[in-house]
Amino acid sequence: MGTLVVGLVVLAIVAAAIRSIWKDHKSGKGCAGCSHGCGGCSKCGTMKD
């Protein structure tokens, strides 16, 4: 029973993380495709001139 509860909690956390990433992606906030972080990524709007 304890294993089932822990598994459901982990599954809920993973689902929330995936949902957050997907919502960021859909709204254009995500940095998918940037290598080594977001500091020099033009997709993020944080690229330094």
N, C-alpha and C positions, 0 to 999 in steps of 0.2 A: 504494500500500500504506500509506503514512504517513497519507494522508487517511482511510482506512478505520479505522486504529487510533485516530486522534484523534476521529473521529466516534463510535466505540464507547465511548471513555472519556467523552465529553460525554454520550452517551445514558445511560450508567450513572450518572453524577452526577445527571442530571435525574430518572431513575427513582428514585434514592435519596431525592431531595428530595421528590418527589411522594408516595412511600411514607411518609415521615416526617410530612408534612402530613396525609395521610389517617389515619394512626394517631393523631395528636393530635386530629383532628376526631372520630374514633370514640370516643375516651376522654373527650371533653368538655374537653380542654385548649386547643383552638384558639380564636382570636378572630375567626372569620369573621363579617363584618358590622359590626365595630367601625370607626368612622371615626377617622382620625388616631391610630392606635396603640391601645394597650390600657390606658392609664392610667385612663380613666374608664369602662371597659367593665364592666358588671355580669356579663356572661357569663364573664369571666375570673376573677372573685372578687377583683379588685384594686381595685375601685371604692372611692375614698376618701370617707368621710362628711364 
